[in-house]
Amino acid sequence: MTKFSYLKITKNKKIRYLKIFQKKSLYLVFLHGFMSDLEGKKPKVFFNFAKRNKLGFLALEYSGHGKSSGKFINGNISKWSKETSYLIKKIVKKNKMILIGSSMGTWISLNQILKFKDQISGLIGIGSAPEFLQYLMWKKFSKKMKKEIKKNGIINLKHGDYEYPITFQLIKDGRKNKVLHRKIHQKINVTMVHGSKDKSVPIIYSKKVLNMFVDSKKKLVLVKNGDHSLSSPRWLKILQKELKLIIN
C-alpha cells in the first residue's frame, strides 16, 4: 500500500489521506464511517482497484479520526464535510469522481454532491447512515440520557464492543445537516449496498437515500447475511463488482 500523506488545513490541523494522482482521469473518493479510519479492508481494496484500473483515488481521515489531528469530541458533520471538500479541491481538483460512502460516509458524500454537482459521476453507499445522529441515537435516548448529555455536554454510549463519546454539539450539528428531505436531479448512477443482517443501521436508510435521487439510475443491492461493515473477502468482491458497473 502506498504511503499516507498529510495536508495542513489550518495552523493546528493536519489531515491524513491516501491518494493516487491522475491528471485527467476519473477519481474514486472513499469516505469512511463514524469513528473509523483508513486502516480497514475497504479503503485498501478501493485503493488497489483504482491502481489496477488507472483511476485517481482519494481517501481521508476526518479530524479526530485515525492519525489526523484534533479530538474526536470537537468534530461534527459540518467540520468533517468541510475537510472532505477541502481535500477534494486540492487533490481531485476538476476531475470527475465517484463517491464511495461507508455508513456515515454516505452522509458526508451527500454533502459533497450538493457542493460539487457537475463533477459527480456516481455514488456507492455501504450500510448508509445519513442523519443517524437524530434517528438512531437521539430519538432512542432515554429521558435520563438526554438529561445527562444536555447537562454535561457529553455521554459515553456503549455499542457492542465499542464506546462512543457523543457530544451534544455533535447531535445539534447533525440537525443542521439534514439531507433526506432533499431531491437531487443529477443524472448519475447511484447504488446502495446494505447487509441483510446489519445490526447498526436499518436498510430503510439506504432506501431513503435512493428516494432522494429523482433522475438517476438507481439500484439497491441487499447482501444476504451481510453485516454493517461488509468487509469479508466475499462481500468486498460484491462491492467491487458494483463499482465496475457504475464506472461502465
C-alpha positions in Angstrom: 0.0 0.0 0.0 1.2 3.5 -0.8 2.4 5.9 1.9 0.0 8.1 3.7 0.2 11.9 3.2 -0.7 14.8 5.4 -2.3 18.0 4.4 -2.2 21.0 6.8 -5.7 22.6 6.7 -5.1 25.2 9.5 -2.3 26.1 11.8 -3.2 23.3 14.2 -5.0 20.8 11.9 -3.4 18.1 9.8 -5.5 15.6 7.8 -4.1 12.2 6.9 -5.0 10.9 3.5 -4.3 8.4 0.7 -4.1 9.4 -2.9 -3.3 8.2 -6.4 -2.7 11.2 -8.6 -4.1 11.0 -12.2 -4.1 14.2 -14.2 -7.1 13.5 -16.4 -8.9 10.6 -15.0 -12.0 9.6 -13.0 -11.4 9.6 -9.3 -12.7 7.3 -6.6 -13.3 9.2 -3.3 -13.7 6.8 -0.3 -15.3 8.3 2.8 -15.1 6.2 5.9 -17.7 5.9 8.7 -18.1 7.2 12.3 -15.1 6.7 14.5 -13.4 4.7 11.7 -10.1 5.2 9.8 -8.2 4.1 6.8 -6.6 1.0 8.3 -9.5 -1.2 7.4 -10.0 -3.5 4.4 -12.4 -1.4 2.4 -10.0 1.6 1.7 -7.2 -0.8 0.8 -9.5 -2.7 -1.7 -10.7 0.5 -3.3 -7.2 1.9 -3.5 -5.9 -1.2 -5.3 -9.0 -1.2 -7.5 -8.1 2.4 -8.6 -4.5 1.4 -9.1 -5.4 -1.6 -11.3 -7.8 0.5 -13.4 -5.6 3.6 -13.7 -8.0 5.8 -11.8 -7.4 8.6 -9.4 -8.0 7.9 -5.7 -8.6 9.9 -2.5 -9.5 8.7 1.0 -9.1 10.8 4.1 -9.4 10.5 7.9 -11.6 13.3 9.2 -10.2 15.3 12.2 -10.3 13.3 15.4 -10.2 10.0 13.4 -7.2 7.7 12.8 -3.9 9.7 12.6 -5.5 13.0 11.6 -5.1 15.7 14.3 -7.8 17.0 16.6 -10.0 15.5 19.2 -13.0 13.4 18.2 -15.3 15.2 20.6 -14.6 18.5 18.9 -15.7 17.2 15.5 -19.1 17.1 13.8 -20.7 16.6 10.4 -20.2 20.2 9.3 -16.5 20.1 10.1 -15.9 16.6 8.6 -17.8 17.6 5.4 -15.7 20.8 5.1 -12.5 18.9 5.5 -13.6 16.5 2.8 -14.5 19.3 0.4 -11.1 21.0 1.1 -9.2 17.8 0.1 -11.3 17.2 -3.0 -10.5 20.7 -4.2 -6.8 20.1 -3.5 -6.4 16.5 -4.8 -9.3 15.7 -7.2 -9.4 19.3 -8.5 -11.8 19.5 -11.5 -11.8 15.8 -12.4 -15.0 13.7 -12.3 -15.4 11.5 -9.3 -17.4 8.6 -7.9 -18.1 8.9 -4.2 -18.0 5.7 -2.1 -19.5 6.4 1.4 -19.3 3.8 4.2 -22.0 4.3 6.8 -21.7 8.0 8.0 -19.5 8.4 4.8 -22.7 8.4 2.7 -24.0 11.4 4.7 -20.7 13.2 4.1 -20.9 12.1 0.4 -24.4 13.6 0.1 -23.0 17.0 1.3 -20.3 16.7 -1.4 -22.9 16.1 -4.1 -24.6 19.4 -3.2 -21.2 21.1 -3.4 -19.5 19.5 -6.4 -22.7 18.9 -8.5 -21.2 18.7 -12.0 -18.1 16.6 -11.0 -20.1 13.7 -9.6 -20.4 10.6 -11.8 -21.8 8.2 -9.3 -22.4 7.3 -5.7 -22.0 4.0 -3.9 -23.3 3.7 -0.3 -22.3 0.9 2.0 -24.6 0.5 5.0 -25.6 4.1 4.5 -26.4 6.1 7.7 -27.5 9.7 6.9 -29.0 11.6 9.8 -28.1 8.7 12.2 -27.4 11.1 15.0 -31.0 12.1 15.2 -32.8 8.9 14.3 -30.5 6.1 15.5 -29.2 8.0 18.6 -31.1 11.0 19.9 -34.6 9.5 19.3 -33.6 6.3 21.0 -32.0 8.0 24.1 -33.9 7.7 27.3 -35.1 10.8 29.2 -32.2 10.2 31.6 -29.6 10.0 28.8 -31.0 13.2 27.2 -30.8 15.0 30.5 -27.2 13.8 31.1 -26.0 14.9 27.6 -27.7 18.3 28.0 -26.2 18.8 31.4 -22.6 17.5 30.8 -22.4 18.2 27.1 -21.3 14.6 26.5 -22.4 11.0 27.1 -20.5 7.7 26.6 -22.5 5.4 24.5 -21.9 1.7 24.5 -22.5 -0.2 21.3 -21.2 -3.7 21.0 -17.6 -3.8 22.0 -17.2 0.0 21.4 -17.8 3.1 23.5 -18.6 6.3 21.7 -18.2 9.7 23.3 -21.2 11.5 21.9 -21.4 15.3 22.4 -24.4 17.4 22.5 -22.8 19.8 19.9 -22.5 16.8 17.6 -26.2 15.9 17.9 -27.2 19.6 17.3 -24.9 19.9 14.3 -26.4 16.8 12.8 -29.7 18.6 12.8 -28.2 21.4 10.7 -27.1 18.8 8.2 -30.5 17.3 7.2 -30.3 15.8 3.8 -33.0 13.2 3.5 -35.7 15.7 2.6 -33.7 16.9 -0.5 -34.4 16.0 -4.1 -31.3 15.6 -6.3 -31.8 15.9 -10.0 -28.4 14.9 -11.4 -28.4 12.0 -13.8 -25.8 9.8 -12.1 -25.5 6.2 -11.2 -26.5 5.5 -7.5 -26.1 2.1 -5.9 -26.8 1.4 -2.2 -25.3 -1.8 -0.8 -26.7 -3.0 2.5 -26.2 -6.1 4.6 -29.4 -8.1 5.3 -28.1 -8.6 8.9 -26.8 -5.1 9.5 -27.4 -4.6 13.3 -26.3 -1.0 13.3 -28.3 0.7 10.5 -31.7 -0.5 9.2 -32.0 -1.0 5.4 -34.6 1.8 5.2 -31.8 4.3 5.3 -30.4 3.1 2.0 -33.9 3.2 0.5 -34.3 6.8 1.8 -31.0 7.8 0.1 -32.2 6.3 -3.2 -35.5 8.2 -2.9 -33.5 11.5 -2.9 -32.4 10.9 -6.5 -35.1 11.8 -8.9 -33.5 11.3 -12.3 -30.7 8.9 -11.5 -30.1 5.3 -12.4 -30.8 3.7 -9.0 -30.1 0.3 -7.5 -30.4 -1.4 -4.1 -28.1 -4.4 -3.5 -29.1 -6.4 -0.5 -26.2 -8.6 0.7 -27.5 -11.9 2.1 -26.3 -12.4 5.7 -24.2 -9.2 5.3 -23.2 -7.2 8.4 -22.7 -3.4 8.7 -19.1 -3.2 7.5 -19.3 -5.7 4.6 -15.5 -6.3 4.9 -15.2 -10.0 4.3 -13.5 -11.1 1.0 -16.8 -12.3 -0.5 -18.6 -9.0 0.4 -15.7 -6.9 -0.8 -16.0 -8.7 -4.2 -19.6 -7.6 -4.4 -18.6 -4.0 -3.7 -16.0 -4.1 -6.4 -18.5 -5.6 -8.9 -21.0 -2.9 -8.2 -18.3 -0.2 -8.6 -17.3 -1.7 -12.0 -21.0 -1.5 -13.1 -21.2 2.2 -12.0 -17.9 3.0 -13.9 -19.1 1.3 -17.1 
